[in-house]
Amino acid sequence: MLKENCLKPISRRCTVTTYGVLLDYGNIMLSTKDMSKEIIIHLVYKFQFIYCVYVYVYMYMYAHISMSNPNKRWQDATLMLRWTQFCLLVAPEVATFWNVRKRLLRQGSLRVDTDLQLTRLVLSKKPKCMEVFQHRKWMFHNILAKRENHSARQPTNGQIPDNNGMNQQDIEFLKHFLFRELELCTWASNKHQNNYHSWNHRLWVMQQFGSYIGLIEAWQAEYQTCHNWVSTHVSEHSGLHYIQYLLDCCNGMLNNKVVVSITDLVPDIDSLQKLYLKELNFNLDLITEYNDHEALFCHRRFILTRLRDLLCVTPQRTCSPPPPALKRSCVETVNSDWSSVILGERQLIDKCIVMNSYQKVLGEKHAQWLNNVLAI
């Protein structure tokens, strides 16, 4: 009786990813409906589970997937697809269900686009689920293995490898896929605060651009998009860390001669030094407008470190880690631009330490960092 009650509603409604529309996950409903009724309710492109039903169905399916004979598990692929799909909508953190679907993908019983839609549906409920992003990475490499015959290459930072092994159709397919992944990352980041899994996935996507088809176009789009995003999410360090990666990637493309000049990436900038100065001013505007956000000061220290390396001629240190500032014997040749940067930092600290808020503490910490690390 339990088997009939579990399988009947699943066979009728569980295949939610075949409707051809983007569904979102609703909440679990408390209901006293009988188990023979529907377990999934659709409402304006959303669906909900009935609480009194889904627990029993999940337990039944989990037991049969985990305890079934591996040699017989794949005889009915349709049944395994339905079971794992339902279980993943309930508990996407269980790696066993994803592994089952990986095998179904390998043997051709499951379409990649169907599984991509399922992962998006899961992210609408749990946008910070690491297993979903890992599964999408696996599917990406699986698609690549089918579409190109040359050997896999490791991700590079600002370096475009030879892609003569791919034709134009393959390149366009990969570009479209990766840009959609970037859109998915933005969508997931907006649905959950401090979603570092989506930002890590975004960074991985950019590395794939550099490994397979080049990242100039992607870098230009991401540079503008992420600055707009950071302007409205000033407390999330993940987005700021991603901008740091973009800046280092820009430096890598210049060093590897991927672009002739930085103007090819940022039209209104003609040197890497001016790019970091622009970032410093952008960061200052955010600190001035939004007080009490430590992430902004941490990002500012990254920019100052990069600027110091560009503007100061520093002899090579032989000790690691470097000694305290007062015991350093090296002499730094400081130019006028770096002097202006130092003056700006002192003015920022003076403004912060007179405030009666956490901004005062952040200003004092920043002054201490400047003294200990940059010796100013």
C-alpha positions as CSV (number, residue, x, y, z in Angstrom):
1,M,0.0,0.0,0.0
2,L,2.9,2.4,0.9
3,K,4.6,1.7,-2.4
4,E,1.4,2.4,-4.4
5,N,0.8,5.6,-2.5
6,C,4.4,6.8,-3.1
7,L,4.7,5.9,-6.7
8,K,1.3,7.1,-8.0
9,P,1.7,10.8,-7.3
10,I,5.3,10.8,-8.2
11,S,4.6,9.3,-11.7
12,R,2.0,12.0,-12.2
13,R,3.6,15.2,-11.0
14,C,7.2,14.7,-10.0
15,T,8.7,15.4,-13.4
16,V,8.5,19.2,-12.9
17,T,11.5,20.0,-15.2
18,T,9.7,18.9,-18.4
19,Y,7.2,21.7,-18.6
20,G,9.5,24.0,-20.6
21,V,9.2,26.9,-18.2
22,L,11.4,28.1,-15.4
23,L,9.8,27.1,-12.1
24,D,10.7,28.3,-8.7
25,Y,10.5,26.4,-5.5
26,G,7.7,27.5,-3.1
27,N,7.4,26.6,0.6
28,I,6.5,23.3,2.1
29,M,2.8,23.3,3.0
30,L,1.2,21.9,6.1
31,S,-1.8,20.0,4.9
32,T,-4.0,17.1,6.1
33,K,-4.6,15.8,2.6
34,D,-4.6,12.0,2.1
35,M,-1.4,10.4,0.7
36,S,-3.3,9.3,-2.4
37,K,-3.7,13.0,-3.4
38,E,-1.2,15.2,-5.2
39,I,2.0,15.8,-3.3
40,I,3.1,18.8,-5.5
41,I,1.0,22.0,-6.1
42,H,1.8,24.3,-9.0
43,L,0.8,28.0,-8.6
44,V,2.1,30.8,-10.9
45,Y,5.3,28.9,-12.0
46,K,5.9,27.8,-8.4
47,F,5.3,24.5,-6.7
48,Q,4.9,23.4,-3.1
49,F,5.2,20.1,-1.3
50,I,2.4,18.9,1.0
51,Y,4.2,18.2,4.3
52,C,2.3,15.2,5.4
53,V,3.2,13.3,2.2
54,Y,6.7,14.3,1.1
55,V,8.4,12.9,4.3
56,Y,7.1,9.4,3.7
57,V,7.8,9.5,0.0
58,Y,11.3,10.7,0.6
59,M,12.1,8.0,3.2
60,Y,10.7,5.3,0.8
61,M,12.8,6.5,-2.1
62,Y,15.9,7.1,-0.2
63,A,15.8,3.6,1.2
64,H,15.4,2.0,-2.2
65,I,18.1,4.1,-3.8
66,S,20.6,3.5,-1.1
67,M,19.9,-0.2,-0.5
68,S,19.2,-1.4,-4.0
69,N,21.6,-3.7,-5.8
70,P,24.0,-1.5,-7.8
71,N,23.9,-3.9,-10.7
72,K,20.1,-3.8,-10.9
73,R,19.7,-0.1,-10.0
74,W,20.1,1.0,-13.6
75,Q,17.6,-1.4,-15.2
76,D,14.8,1.1,-14.9
77,A,16.4,4.5,-15.7
78,T,13.0,6.3,-15.8
79,L,12.2,5.2,-12.2
80,M,15.6,6.3,-11.0
81,L,15.3,9.7,-12.7
82,R,11.9,10.3,-10.9
83,W,13.2,9.1,-7.6
84,T,16.4,11.1,-7.6
85,Q,14.6,14.2,-8.9
86,F,12.1,14.1,-6.0
87,C,14.8,13.4,-3.4
88,L,17.0,16.2,-4.6
89,L,14.1,18.7,-4.4
90,V,13.8,17.7,-0.8
91,A,17.5,17.2,0.2
92,P,19.9,18.5,-2.4
93,E,22.9,18.1,0.0
94,V,22.9,14.3,-0.4
95,A,25.7,13.5,-2.9
96,T,24.4,10.0,-3.5
97,F,21.5,11.3,-5.6
98,W,23.8,13.5,-7.7
99,N,26.1,10.5,-8.3
100,V,23.2,8.5,-9.6
101,R,22.3,11.2,-12.0
102,K,25.9,11.5,-13.2
103,R,25.8,7.8,-14.1
104,L,22.5,8.3,-15.9
105,L,24.0,11.2,-17.8
106,R,27.0,9.1,-18.9
107,Q,24.8,6.3,-20.2
108,G,22.6,8.7,-22.1
109,S,19.4,8.1,-20.1
110,L,19.3,11.8,-19.0
111,R,19.6,14.9,-21.1
112,V,22.0,17.6,-19.9
113,D,19.6,20.5,-20.4
114,T,17.0,18.7,-18.2
115,D,19.5,18.3,-15.4
116,L,20.6,21.9,-15.7
117,Q,17.0,23.0,-15.3
118,L,16.7,20.8,-12.2
119,T,19.8,22.3,-10.6
120,R,18.4,25.8,-11.2
121,L,15.1,24.7,-9.6
122,V,17.0,23.4,-6.6
123,L,18.9,26.7,-6.3
124,S,15.6,28.6,-6.2
125,K,15.0,26.9,-2.8
126,K,18.6,26.6,-1.6
127,P,20.8,29.1,-3.5
128,K,23.8,28.3,-1.2
129,C,23.9,24.6,-1.9
130,M,27.4,23.7,-2.8
131,E,26.5,20.3,-4.3
132,V,24.4,22.0,-7.0
133,F,27.4,24.1,-8.2
134,Q,29.7,21.1,-8.1
135,H,27.2,19.1,-10.2
136,R,27.0,21.9,-12.8
137,K,30.8,22.0,-13.0
138,W,30.8,18.2,-13.6
139,M,28.2,18.6,-16.4
140,F,30.2,21.4,-18.0
141,H,33.3,19.2,-18.3
142,N,31.1,16.3,-19.5
143,I,29.8,18.5,-22.3
144,L,33.3,19.6,-23.2
145,A,34.4,16.0,-23.4
146,K,31.7,15.2,-25.9
147,R,32.3,18.3,-28.0
148,E,36.0,18.4,-28.3
149,N,38.6,15.7,-28.9
150,H,41.7,17.6,-27.7
151,S,43.1,17.1,-24.2
152,A,41.7,19.0,-21.3
153,R,43.7,22.1,-20.2
154,Q,44.2,23.7,-16.8
155,P,42.6,27.1,-16.1
156,T,44.9,30.0,-16.6
157,N,45.0,33.5,-15.2
158,G,44.8,36.0,-18.0
159,Q,46.3,33.7,-20.6
160,I,44.4,32.4,-23.7
161,P,45.6,29.0,-24.8
162,D,45.5,27.7,-28.3
163,N,42.0,26.7,-29.2
164,N,42.6,25.4,-32.7
165,G,41.1,22.1,-31.6
166,M,37.6,23.7,-31.5
167,N,35.5,24.9,-34.4
168,Q,33.5,28.1,-34.4
169,Q,30.3,26.2,-33.4
170,D,32.0,24.8,-30.3
171,I,33.4,28.2,-29.3
172,E,29.9,29.8,-29.6
173,F,28.3,27.0,-27.6
174,L,30.8,27.3,-24.8
175,K,30.5,31.1,-24.8
176,H,26.7,30.9,-24.5
177,F,26.9,28.3,-21.8
178,L,29.4,30.2,-19.7
179,F,27.6,33.5,-20.0
180,R,24.4,31.8,-18.8
181,E,26.4,30.5,-15.8
182,L,27.4,34.0,-14.9
183,E,23.8,35.1,-15.0
184,L,22.9,32.1,-12.8
185,C,25.6,33.2,-10.3
186,T,24.1,36.7,-10.1
187,W,20.7,35.3,-9.6
188,A,21.8,33.0,-6.8
189,S,23.9,35.8,-5.1
190,N,20.8,38.0,-5.0
191,K,18.7,35.3,-3.4
192,H,21.0,34.6,-0.5
193,Q,23.3,36.9,1.5
194,N,27.0,36.1,1.6
195,N,26.6,33.3,-1.0
196,Y,30.3,32.5,-1.3
197,H,29.5,29.3,-3.2
198,S,27.9,31.2,-6.0
199,W,30.9,33.6,-6.1
200,N,33.4,30.7,-6.1
201,H,31.4,29.2,-9.0
202,R,31.5,32.6,-10.8
203,L,35.3,32.7,-10.4
204,W,35.5,29.2,-11.8
205,V,33.5,30.2,-14.8
206,M,35.9,33.1,-15.5
207,Q,38.8,30.6,-15.3
208,Q,37.0,28.5,-18.0
209,F,36.8,31.5,-20.2
210,G,40.6,31.9,-19.9
211,S,41.2,28.2,-20.5
212,Y,39.0,27.6,-23.5
213,I,37.8,30.6,-25.5
214,G,39.5,33.7,-24.0
215,L,38.1,36.1,-21.4
216,I,38.4,39.6,-22.8
217,E,34.7,40.0,-23.6
218,A,33.7,38.3,-20.3
219,W,36.1,40.5,-18.3
220,Q,34.6,43.7,-19.7
221,A,31.1,42.6,-18.9
222,E,32.0,41.3,-15.4
223,Y,34.0,44.4,-14.5
224,Q,30.9,46.7,-15.0
225,T,28.4,44.2,-13.6
226,C,30.2,43.5,-10.4
227,H,30.8,47.1,-9.6
228,N,27.1,47.8,-9.9
229,W,26.4,44.8,-7.7
230,V,29.0,45.8,-5.0
231,S,27.5,49.3,-4.9
232,T,24.3,47.8,-3.4
233,H,26.0,45.0,-1.4
234,V,28.8,46.8,0.4
235,S,29.0,44.4,3.4
236,E,29.6,41.2,1.3
237,H,33.3,40.5,0.9
238,S,32.7,37.8,-1.6
239,G,31.8,40.3,-4.3
240,L,34.8,42.5,-3.4
241,H,37.1,39.5,-3.5
242,Y,35.8,38.7,-7.0
243,I,36.7,42.3,-8.1
244,Q,40.2,41.6,-6.8
245,Y,40.4,38.6,-9.0
246,L,39.3,40.6,-12.0
247,L,42.0,43.2,-11.3
248,D,44.7,40.5,-11.0
249,C,43.4,39.0,-14.2
250,C,43.7,42.3,-16.0
251,N,47.3,42.5,-14.9
252,G,47.9,38.9,-16.1
253,M,46.4,39.7,-19.6
254,L,48.7,42.7,-19.9
255,N,51.8,40.7,-18.8
256,N,50.9,37.9,-21.2
257,K,50.3,40.3,-24.1
258,V,46.7,39.1,-24.5
259,V,45.7,42.7,-24.9
260,V,47.9,45.5,-26.4
261,S,47.0,48.0,-23.7
262,I,44.6,48.4,-20.8
263,T,42.5,50.6,-23.0
264,D,41.2,47.5,-24.8
265,L,39.6,46.5,-21.4
266,V,38.7,49.8,-19.9
267,P,38.3,52.5,-22.5
268,D,38.7,55.5,-20.2
269,I,41.9,54.2,-18.6
270,D,45.4,54.2,-20.2
271,S,47.5,52.6,-17.5
272,L,47.2,50.0,-14.8
273,Q,48.2,52.6,-12.2
274,K,45.2,54.7,-13.1
275,L,42.9,51.7,-12.9
276,Y,43.9,51.0,-9.3
277,L,43.6,54.7,-8.5
278,K,40.1,54.6,-10.0
279,E,39.3,51.6,-7.8
280,L,40.6,53.5,-4.8
281,N,38.3,56.4,-5.4
282,F,35.4,54.1,-6.0
283,N,36.1,52.4,-2.7
284,L,36.4,55.8,-0.9
285,D,33.0,56.8,-2.2
286,L,31.5,53.6,-0.7
287,I,33.2,54.1,2.6
288,T,32.0,57.7,2.8
289,E,28.4,56.8,1.9
290,Y,28.1,53.6,3.9
291,N,29.7,53.6,7.3
292,D,30.6,50.6,9.5
293,H,31.4,48.1,6.8
294,E,34.7,46.3,7.4
295,A,34.7,44.6,4.1
296,L,35.3,47.9,2.3
297,F,38.4,48.6,4.4
298,C,39.7,45.1,3.7
299,H,39.3,45.6,0.0
300,R,41.0,49.0,0.2
301,R,44.1,47.4,1.7
302,F,44.3,45.1,-1.3
303,I,44.2,48.0,-3.6
304,L,46.8,49.9,-1.6
305,T,49.1,46.9,-1.7
306,R,48.9,46.6,-5.5
307,L,49.4,50.4,-5.8
308,R,52.5,50.3,-3.6
309,D,54.0,47.6,-5.8
310,L,53.3,49.8,-8.9
311,L,54.4,53.1,-7.5
312,C,57.3,52.2,-5.3
313,V,60.6,50.7,-6.2
314,T,61.3,48.2,-3.4
315,P,64.4,46.1,-3.1
316,Q,63.8,42.4,-3.0
317,R,63.4,41.1,0.6
318,T,65.1,37.8,1.4
319,C,63.2,37.0,4.6
320,S,59.8,35.5,4.8
321,P,57.5,36.7,6.4
322,P,58.7,40.3,6.3
323,P,59.9,41.8,9.5
324,P,58.0,44.5,11.4
325,A,57.9,48.0,9.8
326,L,60.3,49.5,12.3
327,K,63.0,46.8,11.7
328,R,63.0,46.9,7.9
329,S,66.3,47.9,6.4
330,C,65.0,48.4,2.8
331,V,64.5,51.8,1.4
332,E,61.5,52.6,-0.8
333,T,61.7,55.2,-3.5
334,V,58.4,57.0,-3.2
335,N,57.1,59.1,-6.1
336,S,54.6,61.9,-6.0
337,D,51.6,59.7,-6.9
338,W,52.3,57.4,-3.9
339,S,52.7,60.5,-1.7
340,S,49.2,61.6,-2.8
341,V,47.8,58.2,-1.9
342,I,49.3,58.3,1.5
343,L,47.9,61.8,2.1
344,G,44.5,60.5,1.1
345,E,44.7,57.7,3.6
346,R,45.6,60.0,6.4
347,Q,42.6,62.2,5.5
348,L,40.3,59.2,5.5
349,I,41.6,58.1,8.9
350,D,41.1,61.6,10.4
351,K,37.5,61.6,9.2
352,C,36.8,58.1,10.7
353,I,38.4,58.5,14.2
354,V,36.1,61.5,15.0
355,M,32.9,59.4,14.5
356,N,31.0,57.9,17.4
357,S,30.4,54.6,15.7
358,Y,32.1,51.4,14.6
359,Q,33.6,53.5,11.8
360,K,36.0,54.9,14.4
361,V,37.3,51.4,15.3
362,L,37.7,50.6,11.6
363,G,39.7,53.8,11.1
364,E,42.0,52.9,13.9
365,K,42.5,49.4,12.6
366,H,43.2,50.8,9.2
367,A,45.8,53.2,10.6
368,Q,47.5,50.4,12.4
369,W,47.6,48.3,9.2
370,L,49.1,51.2,7.3
371,N,51.8,51.5,9.9
372,N,52.6,47.8,10.2
373,V,52.4,46.7,6.6
374,L,53.1,49.8,4.5
375,A,55.2,51.6,7.1
376,I,53.4,54.9,6.7
